[in-house]
Amino acid sequence: MNSVTLDPDAVLWSAAPADRTTRPVLLLLHGYNSSESDLFALSPFLPSEPVIASLRAPVSMGHGYAWYPLTPESDRFPHEGSAERQERQERQERDRFPHEGSATYQQQRAQDTRDHFPHKGSVEAVDAVLTWLNEHVEPATSVGLLGFSQGAAIAVELLRRAPDRYQFVVMLSGFVITAPQPNDPALADTKPPVLWGRGTEDRVIPPPLIAHSHDWLSAHTTLTERIYENLGHSVSPLELAEVTAFLRDHYAEEARL
């Protein structure tokens, strides 16, 4: 039995219960060491068609919440910032495999990505969201996912777990967890829409994980990728405008069906 659960009383809704019937639902999944109020602050800028539900991650981090604890890589080097850790990883990779075009290099890079970023605890977090969803949202309701950073990773994992349950994913400064999933071949056939936005100055998500995410998303989704110059691990006004346009186009198409 999954001991990780979501607090239903912590969910922030954009509409009262009487106003939620027959409307699509947009789930917001915040990032590491944050809370449900973070992404909910974007609600006034998003389309009005969906009911927004902003969830609180299940793991308390003291000042905020997380969907799962930090990876062993972060725990082994607590004194290093994200940029320092990234530089060390890149240096080690160059020293071991200087010929980047070789098959050996590519195979080792893929293995290193899986080893360094296991994301232990993500399965339990996905289970917790699915349990909450089954208890609070009707099965026939259209559901979209919008996540930031670690929340974006969980959004993709939800899609991988139940491809028929979600209409789309919006990933803000996010990544794809490296472990293969049983439904990946089905997603490669259906290719649901995904918007992935990230900044050129984002030093939180390391390059190997960005490369893996790009490859996976390109193979398994209808990917709209946006890269923003000089943006760090955050959301810019331009990115928010493009998210709004992506959502508005989706809900307009859904209304025509």
N, C-alpha and C positions, 0 to 999 in steps of 0.2 A: 504494500500500500504506500502511495506517495505521501510523505510527511510534509512536503512543501505545499503550502496553500496561499492563495491570495486573500487579502482582507476585503470583503465585499463592501464594508462601510467606508473604505478609503477611496473607492472609485469615484472620480469626478465625472458627472454626466452634464451634457449641455442641454438636456431637456428633461422635463418631469416625466414620470412613468406614463401618464395619459397621452403625452405627445411623442412617445417612442414607437407606437404601433405603426406598422406598414412602412416605416422609413429604414433605409440602410444604416448600418452601424460602421463607424470608423474607430478602430481601437488605436490608442496612443500608448507607446511603450518607451518609457524614458531611458536615459543612459545610466551608466555606473555611478553610484554614490549621489543619485539625484532623487527626485520624487515625482509623484503624479501631477503636481502643480506646475512642473517645468514646461512640458509640452502643451499642457492645457492652456497656457498663456497664449499659444498660437491660435486658439479656437476662433477668436473674432476675425482673423484674417483668412480662414478657410471657408469653403463653400457651405451654404446653409442646408443643403439637401440631407446630409447624413446626421444621425445622432452620434455625438462624440462621447466616447467613454475612455477616460485616461486612467490606466491601471497603475497601482503601486507594486513594484517588484517585491518578491517575498523575503529577501535576505537583508536584514538590517546591518548597515555599515557604520552606525553611530550618528553621522550627520546626514545620512541619506540611505538609499536602498539600492540593491543590486539584484540582477537576475540570477547570477551565480558568482562565487568568489573569484578573486584574481587568479590568473594562471600561475603554475609553478615558476615560469620564467620571471614573472614580476616578483614573486616571493624570494627567489634566489638572489636578486639584485635590488633590494629595497632602496639602496642609496642612489641608484641611478634614475634620472628622469627619463621620460620617453625618448627624447632625442639622443641621450647618451646610450641608452639600450639599443636603439636603432643603429647608431654608428658602430657599436661593438659587433652587432650581428652581421652587418654588411662587411666589416673588416674580416671577421672570421670566415665568412662565406668566400670572399675573394682569395684569402690565403689558401683555403682548402681546394677550391675549384676555379683557377684563374681563367680557364677557357669557357666563357659563359655560353657559347653556342653549342657545346658538346652535349651529347645525350646524357652522359654521366652527371654533368652539372645540373641539367634540368631534373633528372630523377632524384638527385640528392636534395635539391631545393624543395621539391614536393614533399619528400620525407621529412626534412627539417621543419617545414611548415606544420605538418601534422604533429610532430613531436613537441614543438615549442608552444603550440597553442591548442591544447587538448580541450579546453572549455568544459572541464568537469563540473557537472551540476546543471548544464543547460537542458538536459533531458527532463529533469525534474521540474525545471521552470516551465518548459513547454507543457508538460502534463498539468501543471497548476493552472495555466491560462486556459487550456482546453476544458478543464473541469469547470472553471468559472464561466466560460462561454456557454457550455452546455446547460448550465443552471440558470443563466440570466438572459440568453438571447435565443430566440426561436430558431429552430434548424433551417427554416426556409428564408431567414433574413440574409440579405446581402451583407457581407462583412469585408471591409478593407483594413489593411494594416499600415501603420505609420510608426516607425521607430527611429530613435537616435542612438548611434554608437552601439553599445551592447544591446539596447532595445531593438535596434535594426537587425542585429544578428538573430535575436529571438523571433522577430517577425518572419525572417526567412525560414527559420526552423519550423515555425508553425505552418508555413506554406508547404514545406517538405513533408511534414507529418500528415497533413490533411489537405491535399491539393484542391479538392472539390469544395472546400469550405470557404475559401477566400478568393476575392475577385482580383486583388492586386496588392502590391507591396510598395511602400515608399521608404527608402533607406536614406537616412541623413547621417553622413560621416560614419557609415557602418561597414560591415564585412560579413562574409559567409563562413560559418563554422566548417572546419575541414573534414570532419568525419563523414564518410558516405552514408546515405540514407536509402532505405528500400524503395521509396517513391521517386527517387531521382530520375529513373528512366521514363516514368509517366510524365514528369514535368518537362523532360526534353522533348516529348511529343506535343504537349499542349502549349508550352511556352507562355505562361501567364505574364501580364504586363508588370514590369518593375521599373521604378524610377530610382536611380542611385546618384545622389549628389555628394560630392566631397571637395575639399579644398587642396590646393597645391602646397600649402604650408601646414597641413595636418601632420603632426609628429606623434600622434597617439597610436594610430593604426600602422604597424610596420609594413614596409614594402612587400615582403613575401606574402603577407596576408592580403594585401591589396591585389597582388598579382593572382593569387588563388581565387579571390572573389570575382575579379574580372573574368577569368577563364570559366568559372562555374556559372556565373550569371549569363554570359554570352551563350553558353551551351544549353541552358535549361530554362531561360526566360526570354520574353520579348523585352530587351533591355533598352531603356533610355538612360544614357549615362551623361551626367553633367559634371564638369570639373571647373572649379572657380579659382581664378588667379588670386593669390595672396590671402586666401581664406584658410584659417586654421581649423581646429576641431570645434566648429560652431556652425551656425546657420546665418547666412547673409540675407538682406532684403531681396536681392535678386533670386537667390535660391528659393526663398519663401514664395515669391511670385510665380516661379516655375512649378513649384509644388501645387499651388492653388490652381494653376492652369491645367496641370495633369489631372487633378481631381475633378475639376469642372468638366473636362472633356469626358472623363470616365462616367460621371453621373449623367451627363447629357446622353451618352450612348446607351446607358442602362435604361434611361427613361423611354428611349425609342423602342426598346425590345418588348 
